[in-house]
Amino acid sequence: MKKRCVVIDDNEANRIVASEIAESLGFNVHGTAESGYKALDKVFDNDISVILLDWHMPEMDGLRFLGELNATPDRKDMKVIIYSAVEEGSGNSKALSKGADGFISKPITFEKMQAEFKKLGII
């Protein structure tokens, strides 16, 4: 059975690109959401291995979503990779300090996602 992934981003084009790359890396994209609020049910109601999470979104940004996720025992072994246009050095350390497992700087590419997945032992 393929590992499951959820993509959370307020930008539809980014959701499509991230989903296609995740699928090409062997994941079943179980769903996408345009906000953190809409993603919580998708994440907790399914056996999700990876969450690809945009940092900057209206309503609930990626760091707030991550805080909600980390406040529950249901996170288990889910890996959360935040992606953002924020500069990689500062963005990476802030995202990791908030509980993210990985960070990808935008634009999202196959090579960047593959490298991050390998670094985290997801593939």
C-alpha positions as CSV (number, residue, x, y, z in Angstrom):
1,M,0.0,0.0,0.0
2,K,1.3,3.4,-0.9
3,K,2.0,6.0,1.8
4,R,-0.5,8.7,2.1
5,C,0.1,12.4,1.8
6,V,-2.0,15.6,2.3
7,V,-1.2,18.9,0.6
8,I,-2.3,22.1,2.4
9,D,-1.9,25.4,0.4
10,D,-4.2,28.3,-0.3
11,N,-2.8,28.5,-3.9
12,E,-4.4,25.9,-6.2
13,A,-1.4,25.8,-8.6
14,N,0.9,25.0,-5.7
15,R,-1.4,22.3,-4.5
16,I,-1.4,20.7,-8.0
17,V,2.4,20.9,-8.3
18,A,3.1,19.5,-4.9
19,S,0.5,16.7,-5.4
20,E,1.9,15.7,-8.8
21,I,5.5,15.6,-7.4
22,A,4.4,13.6,-4.3
23,E,2.6,11.1,-6.6
24,S,5.7,10.8,-8.8
25,L,7.6,9.9,-5.6
26,G,5.2,7.0,-4.9
27,F,2.7,8.7,-2.6
28,N,-1.1,8.6,-2.7
29,V,-2.3,12.2,-2.3
30,H,-5.2,11.5,0.0
31,G,-6.4,15.1,-0.2
32,T,-5.7,18.7,-0.5
33,A,-7.0,21.7,1.4
34,E,-6.8,25.4,0.9
35,S,-6.5,26.2,4.6
36,G,-5.3,24.6,7.9
37,Y,-8.9,24.5,9.2
38,K,-10.1,22.4,6.3
39,A,-7.2,20.0,6.5
40,L,-7.5,19.0,10.2
41,D,-10.2,16.3,9.4
42,K,-8.3,15.0,6.5
43,V,-5.1,14.6,8.6
44,F,-6.7,12.9,11.6
45,D,-9.2,10.7,9.9
46,N,-6.7,8.9,7.8
47,D,-3.4,7.1,8.0
48,I,-1.3,10.0,6.7
49,S,2.5,9.7,6.4
50,V,3.4,13.1,5.1
51,I,1.9,16.6,5.3
52,L,3.1,19.1,2.8
53,L,2.2,22.5,4.3
54,D,2.4,26.0,3.0
55,W,3.6,28.5,5.6
56,H,1.7,31.6,4.5
57,M,-2.1,31.1,4.3
58,P,-5.1,33.1,5.4
59,E,-7.2,32.0,8.3
60,M,-4.7,29.5,9.7
61,D,-1.1,29.7,8.6
62,G,1.2,26.7,8.4
63,L,2.9,27.4,11.8
64,R,-0.5,27.7,13.6
65,F,-1.7,24.5,11.9
66,L,1.5,22.8,13.1
67,G,0.8,24.0,16.6
68,E,-2.7,22.4,16.5
69,L,-1.3,19.2,15.1
70,N,1.5,19.0,17.7
71,A,-1.0,19.6,20.5
72,T,-2.7,16.3,19.8
73,P,-1.5,12.7,20.4
74,D,-2.7,11.8,16.9
75,R,0.3,13.2,15.1
76,K,2.2,9.9,15.7
77,D,4.8,9.4,13.0
78,M,3.4,11.9,10.5
79,K,6.2,14.0,8.9
80,V,5.4,17.6,8.3
81,I,7.3,19.5,5.6
82,I,6.7,23.2,5.5
83,Y,7.4,25.1,2.3
84,S,7.6,28.8,1.8
85,A,9.1,31.6,-0.2
86,V,10.8,32.7,3.1
87,E,14.6,32.6,2.8
88,E,15.7,29.0,3.4
89,G,18.1,29.6,6.4
90,S,15.8,31.7,8.6
91,G,12.7,29.9,7.4
92,N,14.2,26.5,7.9
93,S,15.2,27.1,11.5
94,K,11.9,28.8,12.5
95,A,9.8,26.0,10.9
96,L,11.9,23.3,12.6
97,S,11.8,25.1,16.0
98,K,8.0,25.0,15.7
99,G,7.9,21.3,15.2
100,A,8.2,20.8,11.4
101,D,10.3,17.9,10.3
102,G,11.5,19.5,7.1
103,F,11.5,22.7,5.0
104,I,11.5,23.3,1.3
105,S,12.0,26.8,-0.2
106,K,9.7,27.8,-3.0
107,P,9.4,27.2,-5.9
108,I,8.7,23.5,-5.2
109,T,10.5,21.2,-7.5
110,F,10.9,17.5,-7.9
111,E,14.5,17.6,-6.9
112,K,13.9,19.7,-3.7
113,M,11.0,17.4,-2.6
114,Q,12.9,14.2,-3.4
115,A,16.0,15.5,-1.5
116,E,13.9,16.4,1.6
117,F,11.9,13.1,1.5
118,K,15.2,11.2,1.3
119,K,16.7,13.3,4.2
120,L,13.8,12.4,6.4
121,G,13.8,8.7,5.4
122,I,10.3,8.9,3.8
123,I,11.6,7.4,0.6
